[in-house]
């Protein structure tokens, strides 16, 4: 690619976008929990029988509220992921065009995102795949749409989270599990003679309804009733966004096999540098035949196309170099090293106001590990509208 650094910028953008989506879902969950926790204060001074009845009422209300939260979180995720698929498809189409001479850029095919792709991905059990695939085949036959250029319902059904679940079921299970744990924590506290005030403080921490701040600050303010769930929500959203982004990318590349026949698995921004991503990093595969991120929860790895210069009759860059936004650099250069060598103004543009934290980490642990840690800890946010606007401006 002529500007491979764009893929790394995209990884940072997606991380910040996932923070934005996760924060909305987390805030909704936390507000429900804070309401339930504060109702526990009404237990103080009640006789045992009334206290037990009141607790059952609180738990019943919480169960109903969390069930509705799971449904609304699923709907929000569908809407966001549907739009994201289109944004990412457009992004990688532009990257392919950049890799070609001006006179060949119209050879890049665009991919159409099915309106029900994200809904299938989030809600449909993979065991229903055969039914949905048939529906997709019929749609293509009726409309005459070239199936190879569509991200279809069937594509959504074949995608699951790393544990085999779909996001809808993950939200439902999380809600049921946390409701049960909440009730158990309260009962155990009361049986052990803990005061209501102590139980409330332990469950809520410093969290308030409508807690302000970044996603990291919100998580830090919580207590036993919110911190584990908030972290799981963040993981689910981050993983799902990575999944959709890579699915859209792979479909664009598959639709353009005259330009690119293979891809490279890139784990450069895998924040935890998992063993599986370390093993896959830099490996080359044919589309549809190799591993695609996410290979695990919190995976930030990407697939990067390898342009078929020989098949296109185009002179490729020297084998020991790769192109970057700042010119040709050695192939062995990592993104962290590339960032470290940029002028301060450009680092700030890419990393945002916390770029000095990257500089600090780079001096302490080296630029390659610094960017991984920076991305893992980055709590800044990008909305979908900001993401769309940023990429629209880049295309001009």
C-alpha positions as MATLAB code, in Angstrom:
seq = 'XXXXXXXXXXXXXXXXXXXXXXXXXXXXXXXXXXXXXXXXXXXXXXXXXXXXXXXXXXXXXXXXXXXXXXXXXXXXXXXXXXXXXXXXXXXXXXXXXXXXXXXXXXXXXXXXXXXXXXXXXXXXXXXXXXXXXXXXXXXXXXXXXXXXXXXXXXXXXXXXXXXXXXXXXXXXXXXXXXXXXXXXXXXXXXXXXXXXXXXXXXXXXXXXXXXXXXXXXXXXXXXXXXXXXXXXXXXXXXXXXXXXXXXXXXXXXXXXXXXXXXXXXXXXXXXXXXXXXXXXXXXXXXXXXXXXXXXXXXXXXXXXXXXXXXXXXXXXXXXXXXXXXXXXXXXXXXXXXXXXXXXXXXXXXXXXXXXXXXXXXXXXXXXXXXXXXXXXXXXXXXXXXXXXXXXXXXXX';
ca = [
       0.000    0.000    0.000;
       1.137    3.549   -0.693;
       0.298    4.730    2.829;
       0.217    1.736    5.178;
       0.304    4.076    8.170;
      -3.361    4.816    7.395;
      -4.225    1.323    8.612;
      -2.556    1.997   11.945;
      -4.326    5.331   12.270;
      -7.516    3.459   11.509;
      -6.800    1.040   14.380;
      -6.470    3.965   16.783;
      -9.652    5.538   15.385;
     -11.574    2.285   15.866;
     -10.332    1.974   19.437;
     -11.585    5.475   20.190;
     -14.859    4.785   18.417;
     -15.338    1.647   20.524;
     -14.793    3.774   23.648;
     -17.602    6.066   22.510;
     -20.087    3.247   21.879;
     -19.134    1.288   24.993;
     -19.415    4.381   27.182;
     -23.049    4.907   26.149;
     -23.948    1.312   26.954;
     -21.962    1.355   30.191;
     -23.615    4.581   31.377;
     -27.063    3.078   30.800;
     -26.118   -0.043   32.743;
     -24.490    1.897   35.581;
     -27.491    4.192   36.031;
     -29.757    1.163   36.486;
     -27.377   -0.299   39.041;
     -27.050    2.975   40.942;
     -30.859    3.209   41.168;
     -31.076   -0.324   42.554;
     -28.219    0.208   45.003;
     -29.709    3.427   46.346;
     -33.014    1.642   46.913;
     -31.176   -0.657   49.311;
     -30.968    2.237   51.741;
     -34.692    1.778   52.323;
     -33.914   -1.591   53.929;
     -32.331    0.115   56.934;
     -34.398   -0.342   60.088;
     -36.989   -2.701   58.588;
     -37.857   -5.943   60.410;
     -36.469   -9.116   58.748;
     -39.685  -10.122   56.958;
     -40.246   -6.647   55.497;
     -36.578   -6.372   54.634;
     -36.731   -9.651   52.681;
     -39.880   -8.557   50.834;
     -38.357   -5.195   49.995;
     -35.184   -6.847   48.687;
     -37.239   -9.153   46.452;
     -39.000   -6.109   45.049;
     -35.698   -4.334   44.340;
     -34.299   -7.420   42.629;
     -37.457   -7.884   40.567;
     -37.322   -4.306   39.335;
     -33.612   -4.632   38.576;
     -34.132   -7.847   36.611;
     -36.783   -6.205   34.429;
     -34.663   -3.085   33.912;
     -31.538   -5.066   32.994;
     -33.530   -7.192   30.552;
     -34.666   -4.025   28.796;
     -31.097   -2.711   28.891;
     -29.889   -5.824   27.057;
     -32.492   -5.235   24.328;
     -31.679   -1.545   23.918;
     -27.925   -2.290   23.924;
     -28.470   -4.812   21.133;
     -30.444   -2.272   19.077;
     -27.811    0.430   19.604;
     -25.033   -1.980   18.580;
     -26.857   -2.996   15.400;
     -27.308    0.619   14.329;
     -23.681    1.518   15.038;
     -22.141   -1.583   13.448;
     -24.285   -1.243   10.328;
     -22.944    2.247    9.712;
     -19.413    1.243   10.672;
     -19.354   -1.517    8.034;
     -20.017    1.087    5.359;
     -17.395    3.474    6.734;
     -14.734    0.763    6.824;
     -15.603   -0.525    3.357;
     -15.146    2.994    2.001;
     -11.871    3.387    3.873;
     -10.258    0.249    2.442;
     -11.581    0.975   -1.055;
      -9.747    4.305   -0.910;
      -6.585    2.559    0.286;
      -6.692    0.235   -2.714;
      -7.145    3.181   -5.074;
      -4.184    4.960   -3.510;
      -2.015    1.961   -4.296;
      -2.768    2.185   -8.020;
      -1.711    4.661  -10.700;
      -4.336    7.322  -11.367;
      -5.403    5.688  -14.618;
      -6.138    2.340  -12.945;
      -8.084    3.472   -9.883;
     -11.482    2.947  -11.483;
     -10.713   -0.798  -11.465;
     -11.448   -0.912   -7.727;
     -14.896   -2.426   -7.112;
     -17.108   -1.109   -4.354;
     -18.875   -3.375   -1.865;
     -22.544   -2.965   -0.976;
     -23.436   -3.569    2.687;
     -26.701   -5.443    3.179;
     -29.103   -3.470    5.416;
     -29.456   -6.559    7.641;
     -25.788   -7.534    7.865;
     -25.167   -6.128   11.358;
     -28.510   -7.361   12.688;
     -27.616  -10.900   11.603;
     -24.161  -10.599   13.136;
     -25.478   -9.352   16.480;
     -28.630  -11.428   16.878;
     -28.702  -14.623   14.788;
     -27.469  -17.910   16.203;
     -24.975  -19.492   13.764;
     -27.066  -22.684   13.755;
     -29.597  -20.759   11.628;
     -26.971  -20.006    9.003;
     -28.442  -22.313    6.342;
     -31.814  -20.568    6.441;
     -30.330  -17.103    6.244;
     -27.898  -18.061    3.498;
     -30.809  -19.298    1.386;
     -32.602  -15.980    1.915;
     -29.507  -14.134    0.737;
     -29.172  -16.303   -2.365;
     -32.777  -15.604   -3.264;
     -32.305  -11.869   -2.778;
     -29.297  -11.859   -5.106;
     -31.190  -13.890   -7.698;
     -34.193  -11.564   -7.643;
     -32.281   -8.273   -7.633;
     -29.490   -9.401   -9.909;
     -26.953   -7.991   -7.463;
     -23.506   -9.560   -7.917;
     -23.077  -11.604   -4.732;
     -19.292  -11.184   -4.726;
     -19.712   -7.433   -4.258;
     -22.082   -7.621   -1.278;
     -21.570   -7.961    2.447;
     -24.695  -10.031    2.986;
     -26.911  -11.307    5.761;
     -25.165  -14.658    5.491;
     -21.812  -12.971    6.096;
     -23.211  -11.604    9.340;
     -24.482  -14.991   10.463;
     -21.119  -16.659    9.973;
     -19.430  -14.162   12.305;
     -19.445  -14.734   16.057;
     -17.476  -13.520   19.026;
     -14.344  -15.543   19.852;
     -16.317  -17.698   22.326;
     -18.937  -18.590   19.690;
     -21.643  -16.288   21.067;
     -23.394  -13.457   19.287;
     -23.533  -10.020   20.900;
     -27.262  -10.181   21.699;
     -26.792  -13.359   23.754;
     -23.678  -11.922   25.401;
     -25.661   -8.898   26.633;
     -28.493  -11.115   27.874;
     -26.149  -13.456   29.735;
     -24.212  -10.554   31.217;
     -27.418   -8.949   32.489;
     -28.721  -12.167   34.052;
     -25.368  -12.941   35.637;
     -24.933   -9.474   37.132;
     -28.482   -9.403   38.494;
     -27.876  -12.723   40.263;
     -24.513  -11.573   41.618;
     -26.075   -8.324   42.869;
     -28.718  -10.221   44.833;
     -26.170  -12.659   46.242;
     -23.845   -9.851   47.327;
     -26.651   -8.094   49.207;
     -27.893  -11.281   50.903;
     -24.393  -12.293   51.960;
     -23.751   -8.850   53.387;
     -26.970   -8.829   55.397;
     -26.401  -12.367   56.698;
     -22.911  -11.402   57.850;
     -24.228   -8.365   59.726;
     -22.899   -5.769   57.291;
     -24.665   -2.427   57.488;
     -26.751   -1.232   54.575;
     -24.462    1.782   54.233;
     -21.436   -0.507   53.927;
     -23.154   -2.691   51.309;
     -24.133    0.358   49.282;
     -20.604    1.739   49.358;
     -19.076   -1.602   48.405;
     -21.422   -2.122   45.458;
     -21.453    1.445   44.177;
     -17.985    2.759   44.930;
     -17.866    6.480   44.097;
     -20.192    6.109   41.134;
     -23.064    8.551   40.722;
     -25.963    8.461   38.315;
     -24.905   10.171   35.092;
     -21.250    9.857   36.134;
     -19.161   12.311   34.079;
     -15.700   11.732   32.688;
     -13.942    9.435   30.254;
     -14.701    5.740   30.061;
     -11.586    5.035   32.134;
     -12.674    7.496   34.821;
     -16.176    6.001   34.919;
     -14.794    2.494   35.362;
     -12.445    3.685   38.104;
     -15.330    5.288   40.043;
     -17.399    2.105   40.187;
     -17.809   -0.644   42.756;
     -18.443   -4.386   42.786;
     -21.796   -4.054   41.010;
     -20.393   -2.173   38.009;
     -16.639   -2.620   37.463;
     -16.679   -6.260   36.233;
     -19.684   -5.675   33.964;
     -18.313   -2.389   32.600;
     -15.063   -4.061   31.636;
     -16.950   -6.887   29.932;
     -19.123   -4.422   27.995;
     -16.046   -2.555   26.834;
     -14.477   -5.829   25.705;
     -17.614   -6.977   23.865;
     -17.962   -3.690   21.974;
     -14.261   -3.392   21.147;
     -14.185   -6.973   19.843;
     -17.383   -6.576   17.806;
     -16.132   -3.370   16.187;
     -12.857   -5.047   15.247;
     -14.839   -7.966   13.859;
     -17.047   -5.806   11.637;
     -14.145   -3.661   10.439;
     -12.139   -6.696    9.363;
     -15.177   -8.411    7.806;
     -15.864   -5.322    5.684;
     -12.188   -5.081    4.739;
     -11.972   -8.726    3.727;
     -15.051   -8.443    1.512;
     -13.650   -5.390   -0.271;
     -10.382   -7.188   -0.883;
     -12.162  -10.331   -2.062;
     -14.158   -8.199   -4.500;
     -10.901   -6.819   -5.907;
      -8.793   -9.891   -6.516;
      -7.394   -8.406   -9.712;
      -5.718   -5.859   -7.452;
      -4.980   -7.990   -4.390;
      -5.016  -11.757   -4.002;
      -3.487  -12.062   -0.544;
      -3.408  -10.236    2.764;
      -1.028   -9.870    5.659;
      -2.148  -10.434    9.242;
      -0.972   -7.394   11.204;
      -0.911   -7.518   15.010;
       1.036   -4.278   15.476;
      -1.645   -2.640   17.584;
      -2.748   -5.719   19.493;
      -2.668   -4.099   22.911;
      -2.062   -7.267   24.894;
       0.119   -8.899   22.246;
      -1.581  -12.263   22.679;
       0.327  -15.433   21.893;
      -1.946  -16.247   18.968;
      -1.551  -12.795   17.386;
       2.207  -12.859   17.919;
       2.277  -16.140   16.012;
       0.062  -14.795   13.203;
       1.696  -11.372   12.893;
       3.170  -10.882    9.436;
       1.805  -14.146    8.028;
       0.351  -14.012    4.503;
      -2.890  -15.693    3.410;
      -5.336  -15.907    0.520;
      -8.693  -14.250    1.082;
     -11.250  -16.617    2.556;
      -8.581  -19.177    3.458;
      -6.720  -17.650    6.376;
      -7.326  -16.361    9.924;
      -9.111  -13.046   10.332;
      -9.227  -10.931   13.513;
     -10.542  -10.961   16.146;
      -8.832  -14.158   17.225;
      -9.543  -13.363   20.881;
     -11.414  -10.798   22.974;
      -9.884   -7.298   22.902;
      -8.064   -8.174   19.676;
      -7.038   -5.092   17.683;
      -5.230   -6.861   14.869;
      -5.995   -6.052   11.227;
      -5.733   -7.542    7.791;
      -3.710   -5.480    5.318;
      -3.914   -6.152    1.547;
      -0.888   -7.120   -0.486;
      -1.117   -5.465   -3.892;
      -0.501   -7.844   -6.809;
       1.984   -5.565   -8.555;
       3.208   -8.323  -10.836;
      -0.281   -9.261  -12.020;
      -1.106   -5.610  -12.620;
       2.158   -4.977  -14.456;
       3.122   -2.258  -11.982;
       6.641   -1.681  -10.658;
       6.503   -2.531   -6.920;
       8.400   -0.647   -4.185;
      11.871   -2.058   -3.365;
      11.551   -5.333   -1.456;
      13.375   -4.038    1.610;
      11.170   -0.948    1.922;
       7.555   -0.102    2.425;
       5.671    3.095    1.657;
       4.539    5.437    4.422;
       2.891    8.824    4.646;
       6.339   10.333    5.203;
       8.104    8.459    2.400;
       9.784    5.069    2.088;
      11.053    3.486    5.289;
      12.709    0.107    6.021;
      10.267   -2.805    5.998;
      11.291   -3.694    9.564;
      10.155   -0.310   10.900;
       7.266   -0.655   13.356;
       4.454    1.860   13.686;
       5.789    2.991   17.046;
       9.219    3.667   15.531;
       7.624    5.523   12.634;
       5.625    7.680   15.062;
       8.685    8.437   17.170;
      10.478    9.852   14.134;
       7.610   12.143   13.096;
       7.595   15.856   13.942;
       5.734   16.673   17.149;
       2.905   18.356   15.215;
       2.186   15.167   13.252;
       2.326   12.945   16.353;
      -0.191   15.229   18.018;
      -2.465   15.091   14.973;
      -2.455   11.270   15.002;
      -2.488   10.567   18.738;
      -4.378   13.608   20.022;
      -3.648   15.715   23.111;
      -2.135   12.728   24.973;
       0.685   12.369   22.449;
       3.182   13.389   25.133;
       2.218   10.262   27.061;
       3.360    8.240   24.052;
       6.618   10.215   24.042;
       7.102    9.434   27.740;
       6.379    5.736   27.228;
       8.622    5.615   24.190;
      11.597    6.803   26.225;
      10.765    4.403   29.033;
       9.883    1.137   27.231;
      10.646    1.800   23.569;
       8.345    3.009   20.770;
       6.981   -0.403   19.725;
       5.722   -1.322   23.197;
       4.734    2.309   23.806;
       2.145    2.398   21.031;
       0.658   -0.904   22.177;
       0.295    0.380   25.727;
      -0.956    3.763   24.534;
      -3.768    2.175   22.529;
      -4.701   -0.161   25.368;
      -4.999    2.687   27.881;
      -6.388    5.359   25.562;
      -9.765    6.476   26.904;
     -10.463    9.179   24.335;
     -13.499    8.883   22.088;
     -14.648    9.283   18.501;
     -18.311    9.175   17.531;
     -19.474    7.588   14.300;
     -20.233   11.051   12.891;
     -16.672   12.185   13.684;
     -15.280    9.012   12.127;
     -17.338    9.539    8.969;
     -16.304   13.188    8.751;
     -12.625   12.372    9.260;
     -12.579    9.797    6.479;
     -14.665   11.940    4.153;
     -12.112   14.755    4.545;
      -9.257   12.305    3.929;
     -10.900   11.215    0.676;
     -11.039   14.755   -0.712;
];
